[in-house]
């Protein structure tokens, strides 16, 4: 990598070190940790000299190719991105493409894929052309991947906030959001399965109150039963990540069916066909989905004892911001009647048409049945009840 290329971005290495030596030092240190972890969780029965040589030879081979192609900085940047993801609790995939095939990336904890265990060849050793462009792919959580891109733009490429804002008006590639760093491309792809896995983890850790040393963490394959994962015969660096995500989801569905199905229902809001499909699946799994209730439901689908409670934001035509105001207001006192509900929502300063539409939908869904009136009666008195709530709120 030329000095001119290095001036295009920022990367922290100790004073007096060069990129190649620092990458090698960090990778070898990471290899020692990884091998010990592998042995601890049953992937390797023992760390003998033959095992050490196998991994060290592969790492040495990769580092030589990475250095010759001038990619050391890019691997260090990739590690910085994943460190940011971990520190900000942003889910990322197990690995894809070049990074998935790299033992160096695994040693640096960029990926969770041991390419030797998964029988993957290093992509750069298969590519003999002199093209200095490489693609580093990251699977990210659907609703938080943009924070990683912002980190790359502001902390690595040193762009201003105004430059960042301009970028988000550009169309995305089908492969994901592409950020050019030097001669290489860093691709960030939204993967909904990661969002689902993250949500399920949160449900499990909060609902079942796991102790700190037993918290479910599926980023590493060696935890919570994932040591039984076996790659397919035809696995490659592009498909292996999807296989692992599918394995994780199947494992979660088997061991934690309630949080799994609650999360699936939440993620598929707005997709009526899928909602029906998953509600039927709950029935086949003997999981009861309790109806929406203005005094019991939260915005999202939640677990209530051994059941799933329908979320208010899952009700057709009920907007999340309205649902969240209702839930927040309920912290002090449950709603006693329709007027109490209307009084809270009108304080939000939403337009009257929006409020009426949302409350009308809640009534029709049965969420207000706890008030003791028929839905027909509540729909009939809603206009006057809203009018009265507005008058009192404006005084």
Secondary structure, 3 states (H helix, E strand, C coil): CCHHHHCCCCCCCCCCCCHHHHHHHHHHHHHHHHHHHHHHCCCCCCCCHHHHHHHHHHHHHHHHHHHHHCCHHHHHHHHHHHHHHHHCCCCECCCCHHHHCCHHHHHCCCCCCCCCCCCCCCHHHHCCCCCCCCEEEEEECCCCHHHHHHHHHHHHCCCCHHHHHHHCCCCCECCEEEEEECCEEEEEEECHHHHHHHHHHHHHHHHCCCCHHHCCCCCCCCCCCHHHCCCCCCCCCCCHHHHHHHHHHHHHHHHCHHHHHHHHHHHCCCCHHHHHHHHHHHHHCCCCEECCCCCCCCCCCEEECCEEECCHHHCCCCCHHHHHHHHHHCCCCCCCCHHHHHHHHHCCCCCHHHHHHHHHHHHHHCCCHHHCCCHHHHHHHHHHHHHHHHHHHHC
